[in-house]
């Protein structure tokens, strides 16, 4: 689990899912990887499911995670 805050001050709680659901959003660097994982990020009002590399919890910056969330929400 990991929490991040977006530029609006909204806190997102992100948890890795046990499987990749339909509708998960990933960029080209992750979408075609065999080891990609699905992560659900929830603000309480909004939900995004993103595809990330397996080291996302420790190897991804807060800014990069917030960017992925925004992309999944179409922002």
Biopython code that builds the backbone (N, CA, C, O; Angstrom):
import numpy as np
from Bio.PDB.StructureBuilder import StructureBuilder

atoms = [
    (1, "UNK", "N", (0.838, -1.175, 0.000)),
    (1, "UNK", "CA", (0.000, 0.000, 0.000)),
    (1, "UNK", "C", (0.887, 1.245, 0.000)),
    (1, "UNK", "O", (1.981, 1.274, 0.564)),
    (2, "UNK", "N", (0.355, 2.262, -0.660)),
    (2, "UNK", "CA", (1.090, 3.516, -0.709)),
    (2, "UNK", "C", (0.093, 4.659, -0.845)),
    (2, "UNK", "O", (-0.933, 4.512, -1.508)),
    (3, "UNK", "N", (0.386, 5.789, -0.225)),
    (3, "UNK", "CA", (-0.460, 6.965, -0.388)),
    (3, "UNK", "C", (0.333, 8.065, -1.076)),
    (3, "UNK", "O", (1.537, 8.215, -0.868)),
    (4, "UNK", "N", (-0.377, 8.831, -1.903)),
    (4, "UNK", "CA", (0.207, 9.993, -2.573)),
    (4, "UNK", "C", (-0.826, 11.105, -2.563)),
    (4, "UNK", "O", (-2.023, 10.857, -2.416)),
    (5, "UNK", "N", (-0.353, 12.328, -2.720)),
    (5, "UNK", "CA", (-1.245, 13.479, -2.770)),
    (5, "UNK", "C", (-1.073, 14.158, -4.116)),
    (5, "UNK", "O", (0.049, 14.400, -4.563)),
    (6, "UNK", "N", (-2.207, 14.468, -4.767)),
    (6, "UNK", "CA", (-2.134, 15.124, -6.068)),
    (6, "UNK", "C", (-2.048, 16.638, -5.885)),
    (6, "UNK", "O", (-2.142, 17.125, -4.759)),
    (7, "UNK", "N", (-1.869, 17.395, -6.979)),
    (7, "UNK", "CA", (-1.720, 18.847, -6.866)),
    (7, "UNK", "C", (-2.929, 19.563, -6.263)),
    (7, "UNK", "O", (-2.800, 20.681, -5.765)),
    (8, "UNK", "N", (-4.104, 18.925, -6.304)),
    (8, "UNK", "CA", (-5.307, 19.528, -5.712)),
    (8, "UNK", "C", (-5.373, 19.306, -4.208)),
    (8, "UNK", "O", (-6.254, 19.843, -3.537)),
    (9, "UNK", "N", (-4.440, 18.513, -3.673)),
    (9, "UNK", "CA", (-4.430, 18.201, -2.252)),
    (9, "UNK", "C", (-5.215, 16.951, -1.904)),
    (9, "UNK", "O", (-5.405, 16.648, -0.726)),
    (10, "UNK", "N", (-5.677, 16.216, -2.919)),
    (10, "UNK", "CA", (-6.437, 14.989, -2.709)),
    (10, "UNK", "C", (-5.471, 13.852, -2.419)),
    (10, "UNK", "O", (-4.490, 13.661, -3.138)),
    (11, "UNK", "N", (-5.753, 13.094, -1.356)),
    (11, "UNK", "CA", (-4.930, 11.945, -1.000)),
    (11, "UNK", "C", (-5.476, 10.696, -1.669)),
    (11, "UNK", "O", (-6.673, 10.414, -1.605)),
    (12, "UNK", "N", (-4.584, 9.951, -2.312)),
    (12, "UNK", "CA", (-4.921, 8.700, -2.987)),
    (12, "UNK", "C", (-4.271, 7.547, -2.237)),
    (12, "UNK", "O", (-3.088, 7.598, -1.901)),
    (13, "UNK", "N", (-5.061, 6.503, -1.978)),
    (13, "UNK", "CA", (-4.550, 5.275, -1.374)),
    (13, "UNK", "C", (-4.452, 4.242, -2.487)),
    (13, "UNK", "O", (-5.445, 3.952, -3.154)),
    (14, "UNK", "N", (-3.270, 3.687, -2.691)),
    (14, "UNK", "CA", (-3.023, 2.754, -3.792)),
    (14, "UNK", "C", (-2.663, 1.372, -3.256)),
    (14, "UNK", "O", (-1.791, 1.217, -2.401)),
    (15, "UNK", "N", (-3.367, 0.374, -3.791)),
    (15, "UNK", "CA", (-3.164, -1.019, -3.387)),
    (15, "UNK", "C", (-3.013, -1.894, -4.615)),
    (15, "UNK", "O", (-3.726, -1.719, -5.603)),
    (16, "UNK", "N", (-2.084, -2.835, -4.554)),
    (16, "UNK", "CA", (-1.900, -3.780, -5.658)),
    (16, "UNK", "C", (-3.037, -4.802, -5.642)),
    (16, "UNK", "O", (-3.394, -5.337, -4.592)),
    (17, "UNK", "N", (-3.594, -5.060, -6.816)),
    (17, "UNK", "CA", (-4.684, -6.027, -6.951)),
    (17, "UNK", "C", (-4.132, -7.416, -7.251)),
    (17, "UNK", "O", (-3.035, -7.536, -7.796)),
    (18, "UNK", "N", (-4.872, -8.468, -6.904)),
    (18, "UNK", "CA", (-4.380, -9.827, -7.143)),
    (18, "UNK", "C", (-4.411, -10.247, -8.615)),
    (18, "UNK", "O", (-3.739, -11.206, -8.993)),
    (19, "UNK", "N", (-5.179, -9.544, -9.445)),
    (19, "UNK", "CA", (-5.239, -9.849, -10.879)),
    (19, "UNK", "C", (-5.475, -8.545, -11.650)),
    (19, "UNK", "O", (-5.806, -7.519, -11.057)),
    (20, "UNK", "N", (-5.305, -8.592, -12.947)),
    (20, "UNK", "CA", (-5.485, -7.407, -13.784)),
    (20, "UNK", "C", (-6.915, -7.385, -14.313)),
    (20, "UNK", "O", (-7.289, -8.243, -15.112)),
    (21, "UNK", "N", (-7.720, -6.413, -13.876)),
    (21, "UNK", "CA", (-9.102, -6.346, -14.336)),
    (21, "UNK", "C", (-9.196, -5.666, -15.707)),
    (21, "UNK", "O", (-8.289, -4.942, -16.118)),
    (22, "UNK", "N", (-10.296, -5.909, -16.395)),
    (22, "UNK", "CA", (-10.551, -5.205, -17.651)),
    (22, "UNK", "C", (-10.640, -3.715, -17.341)),
    (22, "UNK", "O", (-11.187, -3.320, -16.311)),
    (23, "UNK", "N", (-10.117, -2.915, -18.210)),
    (23, "UNK", "CA", (-10.180, -1.471, -18.033)),
    (23, "UNK", "C", (-8.986, -0.856, -17.340)),
    (23, "UNK", "O", (-8.930, 0.363, -17.175)),
    (24, "UNK", "N", (-8.023, -1.675, -16.927)),
    (24, "UNK", "CA", (-6.809, -1.120, -16.315)),
    (24, "UNK", "C", (-6.047, -0.340, -17.371)),
    (24, "UNK", "O", (-5.961, -0.767, -18.523)),
    (25, "UNK", "N", (-5.493, 0.802, -16.983)),
    (25, "UNK", "CA", (-4.818, 1.692, -17.923)),
    (25, "UNK", "C", (-3.314, 1.656, -17.688)),
    (25, "UNK", "O", (-2.847, 1.811, -16.560)),
    (26, "UNK", "N", (-2.557, 1.448, -18.773)),
    (26, "UNK", "CA", (-1.102, 1.467, -18.675)),
    (26, "UNK", "C", (-0.508, 2.164, -19.877)),
    (26, "UNK", "O", (-1.122, 2.197, -20.944)),
    (27, "UNK", "N", (0.680, 2.722, -19.720)),
    (27, "UNK", "CA", (1.326, 3.315, -20.882)),
    (27, "UNK", "C", (2.105, 2.236, -21.630)),
    (27, "UNK", "O", (2.188, 1.095, -21.175)),
    (28, "UNK", "N", (2.667, 2.596, -22.764)),
    (28, "UNK", "CA", (3.339, 1.613, -23.620)),
    (28, "UNK", "C", (4.487, 0.895, -22.925)),
    (28, "UNK", "O", (4.785, -0.254, -23.252)),
    (29, "UNK", "N", (5.136, 1.558, -21.970)),
    (29, "UNK", "CA", (6.283, 0.938, -21.310)),
    (29, "UNK", "C", (5.872, -0.197, -20.376)),
    (29, "UNK", "O", (6.706, -1.023, -20.006)),
    (30, "UNK", "N", (4.599, -0.246, -19.990)),
    (30, "UNK", "CA", (4.154, -1.259, -19.044)),
    (30, "UNK", "C", (3.082, -2.173, -19.629)),
    (30, "UNK", "O", (3.041, -3.361, -19.307)),
    (31, "UNK", "N", (2.232, -1.645, -20.468)),
    (31, "UNK", "CA", (1.040, -2.365, -20.930)),
    (31, "UNK", "C", (1.344, -3.730, -21.545)),
    (31, "UNK", "O", (0.537, -4.651, -21.416)),
    (32, "UNK", "N", (2.476, -3.879, -22.202)),
    (32, "UNK", "CA", (2.798, -5.135, -22.877)),
    (32, "UNK", "C", (3.754, -6.024, -22.084)),
    (32, "UNK", "O", (4.212, -7.049, -22.591)),
    (33, "UNK", "N", (4.050, -5.646, -20.868)),
    (33, "UNK", "CA", (4.968, -6.443, -20.051)),
    (33, "UNK", "C", (4.241, -7.608, -19.414)),
    (33, "UNK", "O", (3.116, -7.464, -18.935)),
    (34, "UNK", "N", (4.885, -8.761, -19.410)),
    (34, "UNK", "CA", (4.321, -9.956, -18.779)),
    (34, "UNK", "C", (4.208, -9.803, -17.262)),
    (34, "UNK", "O", (3.327, -10.402, -16.645)),
    (35, "UNK", "N", (5.093, -9.008, -16.657)),
    (35, "UNK", "CA", (5.118, -8.889, -15.201)),
    (35, "UNK", "C", (4.365, -7.662, -14.673)),
    (35, "UNK", "O", (4.474, -7.340, -13.490)),
    (36, "UNK", "N", (3.606, -6.976, -15.528)),
    (36, "UNK", "CA", (2.846, -5.797, -15.093)),
    (36, "UNK", "C", (1.858, -6.183, -13.998)),
    (36, "UNK", "O", (1.323, -7.292, -13.987)),
    (37, "UNK", "N", (1.628, -5.256, -13.086)),
    (37, "UNK", "CA", (0.659, -5.478, -12.010)),
    (37, "UNK", "C", (-0.400, -4.375, -12.077)),
    (37, "UNK", "O", (-0.128, -3.261, -12.524)),
    (38, "UNK", "N", (-1.604, -4.705, -11.626)),
    (38, "UNK", "CA", (-2.676, -3.718, -11.559)),
    (38, "UNK", "C", (-2.700, -3.122, -10.158)),
    (38, "UNK", "O", (-2.589, -3.831, -9.158)),
    (39, "UNK", "N", (-2.846, -1.811, -10.111)),
    (39, "UNK", "CA", (-2.893, -1.097, -8.839)),
    (39, "UNK", "C", (-4.150, -0.227, -8.839)),
    (39, "UNK", "O", (-4.383, 0.554, -9.761)),
    (40, "UNK", "N", (-4.952, -0.380, -7.788)),
    (40, "UNK", "CA", (-6.134, 0.468, -7.639)),
    (40, "UNK", "C", (-5.785, 1.628, -6.737)),
    (40, "UNK", "O", (-5.279, 1.443, -5.630)),
    (41, "UNK", "N", (-6.065, 2.842, -7.226)),
    (41, "UNK", "CA", (-5.854, 4.043, -6.439)),
    (41, "UNK", "C", (-7.213, 4.692, -6.215)),
    (41, "UNK", "O", (-7.957, 4.935, -7.166)),
    (42, "UNK", "N", (-7.534, 4.973, -4.953)),
    (42, "UNK", "CA", (-8.854, 5.454, -4.585)),
    (42, "UNK", "C", (-8.715, 6.681, -3.701)),
    (42, "UNK", "O", (-7.930, 6.700, -2.753)),
    (43, "UNK", "N", (-9.495, 7.709, -4.032)),
    (43, "UNK", "CA", (-9.483, 8.929, -3.228)),
    (43, "UNK", "C", (-10.687, 9.020, -2.302)),
    (43, "UNK", "O", (-10.794, 9.954, -1.507)),
    (44, "UNK", "N", (-11.581, 8.066, -2.401)),
    (44, "UNK", "CA", (-12.840, 8.134, -1.678)),
    (44, "UNK", "C", (-13.947, 8.638, -2.576)),
    (44, "UNK", "O", (-15.104, 8.243, -2.427)),
    (45, "UNK", "N", (-13.599, 9.517, -3.518)),
    (45, "UNK", "CA", (-14.575, 10.045, -4.476)),
    (45, "UNK", "C", (-14.320, 9.511, -5.881)),
    (45, "UNK", "O", (-15.242, 9.415, -6.691)),
    (46, "UNK", "N", (-13.070, 9.165, -6.167)),
    (46, "UNK", "CA", (-12.697, 8.678, -7.494)),
    (46, "UNK", "C", (-11.854, 7.423, -7.357)),
    (46, "UNK", "O", (-11.237, 7.171, -6.322)),
    (47, "UNK", "N", (-11.844, 6.635, -8.443)),
    (47, "UNK", "CA", (-11.085, 5.376, -8.460)),
    (47, "UNK", "C", (-10.398, 5.249, -9.810)),
    (47, "UNK", "O", (-11.001, 5.502, -10.852)),
    (48, "UNK", "N", (-9.133, 4.856, -9.780)),
    (48, "UNK", "CA", (-8.377, 4.594, -11.001)),
    (48, "UNK", "C", (-7.654, 3.266, -10.843)),
    (48, "UNK", "O", (-7.109, 2.973, -9.778)),
    (49, "UNK", "N", (-7.649, 2.461, -11.905)),
    (49, "UNK", "CA", (-6.883, 1.221, -11.910)),
    (49, "UNK", "C", (-5.820, 1.363, -12.990)),
    (49, "UNK", "O", (-6.133, 1.545, -14.167)),
    (50, "UNK", "N", (-4.563, 1.278, -12.576)),
    (50, "UNK", "CA", (-3.443, 1.496, -13.482)),
    (50, "UNK", "C", (-2.541, 0.270, -13.527)),
    (50, "UNK", "O", (-2.428, -0.467, -12.547)),
    (51, "UNK", "N", (-1.902, 0.059, -14.668)),
    (51, "UNK", "CA", (-0.897, -0.994, -14.811)),
    (51, "UNK", "C", (0.465, -0.393, -14.540)),
    (51, "UNK", "O", (0.819, 0.644, -15.100)),
    (52, "UNK", "N", (1.227, -1.043, -13.681)),
    (52, "UNK", "CA", (2.541, -0.541, -13.297)),
    (52, "UNK", "C", (3.548, -1.680, -13.284)),
    (52, "UNK", "O", (3.178, -2.852, -13.350)),
    (53, "UNK", "N", (4.817, -1.324, -13.200)),
    (53, "UNK", "CA", (5.852, -2.346, -13.069)),
    (53, "UNK", "C", (5.808, -2.888, -11.637)),
    (53, "UNK", "O", (5.333, -2.201, -10.732)),
    (54, "UNK", "N", (6.295, -4.107, -11.425)),
    (54, "UNK", "CA", (6.206, -4.743, -10.107)),
    (54, "UNK", "C", (6.882, -3.975, -8.970)),
    (54, "UNK", "O", (6.533, -4.179, -7.808)),
    (55, "UNK", "N", (7.828, -3.112, -9.274)),
    (55, "UNK", "CA", (8.539, -2.362, -8.230)),
    (55, "UNK", "C", (7.904, -0.997, -7.949)),
    (55, "UNK", "O", (8.557, -0.119, -7.385)),
    (56, "UNK", "N", (6.648, -0.811, -8.334)),
    (56, "UNK", "CA", (5.982, 0.490, -8.240)),
    (56, "UNK", "C", (6.001, 1.067, -6.822)),
    (56, "UNK", "O", (6.178, 2.275, -6.663)),
    (57, "UNK", "N", (5.826, 0.257, -5.812)),
    (57, "UNK", "CA", (5.698, 0.765, -4.440)),
    (57, "UNK", "C", (6.981, 1.428, -3.946)),
    (57, "UNK", "O", (6.930, 2.413, -3.210)),
    (58, "UNK", "N", (8.118, 0.892, -4.346)),
    (58, "UNK", "CA", (9.397, 1.445, -3.893)),
    (58, "UNK", "C", (10.149, 2.195, -4.981)),
    (58, "UNK", "O", (10.950, 3.080, -4.681)),
    (59, "UNK", "N", (9.900, 1.851, -6.249)),
    (59, "UNK", "CA", (10.707, 2.395, -7.331)),
    (59, "UNK", "C", (10.090, 3.529, -8.120)),
    (59, "UNK", "O", (10.716, 4.029, -9.054)),
    (60, "UNK", "N", (8.886, 3.952, -7.777)),
    (60, "UNK", "CA", (8.198, 4.989, -8.528)),
    (60, "UNK", "C", (8.078, 6.244, -7.671)),
    (60, "UNK", "O", (7.746, 6.161, -6.489)),
    (61, "UNK", "N", (8.347, 7.401, -8.260)),
    (61, "UNK", "CA", (8.213, 8.647, -7.504)),
    (61, "UNK", "C", (6.736, 8.974, -7.302)),
    (61, "UNK", "O", (5.876, 8.483, -8.034)),
    (62, "UNK", "N", (6.456, 9.799, -6.311)),
    (62, "UNK", "CA", (5.076, 10.237, -6.082)),
    (62, "UNK", "C", (4.523, 10.939, -7.318)),
    (62, "UNK", "O", (3.377, 10.715, -7.709)),
    (63, "UNK", "N", (5.345, 11.788, -7.926)),
    (63, "UNK", "CA", (4.904, 12.527, -9.112)),
    (63, "UNK", "C", (4.535, 11.607, -10.261)),
    (63, "UNK", "O", (3.546, 11.845, -10.955)),
    (64, "UNK", "N", (5.316, 10.564, -10.466)),
    (64, "UNK", "CA", (5.028, 9.621, -11.548)),
    (64, "UNK", "C", (3.739, 8.858, -11.266)),
    (64, "UNK", "O", (2.957, 8.607, -12.183)),
    (65, "UNK", "N", (3.510, 8.486, -10.007)),
    (65, "UNK", "CA", (2.286, 7.769, -9.661)),
    (65, "UNK", "C", (1.070, 8.677, -9.824)),
    (65, "UNK", "O", (0.047, 8.245, -10.355)),
    (66, "UNK", "N", (1.164, 9.912, -9.379)),
    (66, "UNK", "CA", (0.069, 10.870, -9.549)),
    (66, "UNK", "C", (-0.211, 11.096, -11.036)),
    (66, "UNK", "O", (-1.369, 11.203, -11.441)),
    (67, "UNK", "N", (0.841, 11.167, -11.843)),
    (67, "UNK", "CA", (0.671, 11.333, -13.283)),
    (67, "UNK", "C", (-0.101, 10.151, -13.881)),
    (67, "UNK", "O", (-0.990, 10.348, -14.710)),
    (68, "UNK", "N", (0.230, 8.941, -13.469)),
    (68, "UNK", "CA", (-0.471, 7.739, -13.969)),
    (68, "UNK", "C", (-1.933, 7.747, -13.561)),
    (68, "UNK", "O", (-2.803, 7.380, -14.351)),
    (69, "UNK", "N", (-2.207, 8.164, -12.331)),
    (69, "UNK", "CA", (-3.596, 8.256, -11.864)),
    (69, "UNK", "C", (-4.363, 9.250, -12.730)),
    (69, "UNK", "O", (-5.457, 8.950, -13.206)),
    (70, "UNK", "N", (-3.790, 10.428, -12.931)),
    (70, "UNK", "CA", (-4.443, 11.461, -13.747)),
    (70, "UNK", "C", (-4.689, 10.964, -15.167)),
    (70, "UNK", "O", (-5.750, 11.212, -15.739)),
    (71, "UNK", "N", (-3.721, 10.271, -15.728)),
    (71, "UNK", "CA", (-3.872, 9.722, -17.086)),
    (71, "UNK", "C", (-5.029, 8.730, -17.139)),
    (71, "UNK", "O", (-5.821, 8.748, -18.081)),
    (72, "UNK", "N", (-5.127, 7.878, -16.145)),
    (72, "UNK", "CA", (-6.209, 6.884, -16.104)),
    (72, "UNK", "C", (-7.581, 7.540, -15.989)),
    (72, "UNK", "O", (-8.583, 6.996, -16.454)),
    (73, "UNK", "N", (-7.612, 8.717, -15.365)),
    (73, "UNK", "CA", (-8.869, 9.448, -15.207)),
    (73, "UNK", "C", (-9.141, 10.367, -16.394)),
    (73, "UNK", "O", (-10.155, 11.065, -16.421)),
    (74, "UNK", "N", (-8.247, 10.369, -17.366)),
    (74, "UNK", "CA", (-8.437, 11.193, -18.564)),
    (74, "UNK", "C", (-8.129, 12.662, -18.371)),
    (74, "UNK", "O", (-8.696, 13.521, -19.046)),
    (75, "UNK", "N", (-7.231, 12.945, -17.447)),
    (75, "UNK", "CA", (-6.856, 14.354, -17.188)),
    (75, "UNK", "C", (-5.558, 14.706, -17.851)),
    (75, "UNK", "O", (-5.095, 15.841, -17.740)),
]
sb = StructureBuilder()
sb.init_structure("model")
sb.init_model(0)
sb.init_chain("A")
sb.init_seg("    ")
for serial, (resi, resn, name, xyz) in enumerate(atoms, 1):
    if name == "N":
        sb.init_residue(resn, " ", resi, " ")
    sb.init_atom(name, np.array(xyz, "f"), 0.0, 1.0, " ", f" {name:<3s}", serial, name[0])
structure = sb.get_structure()
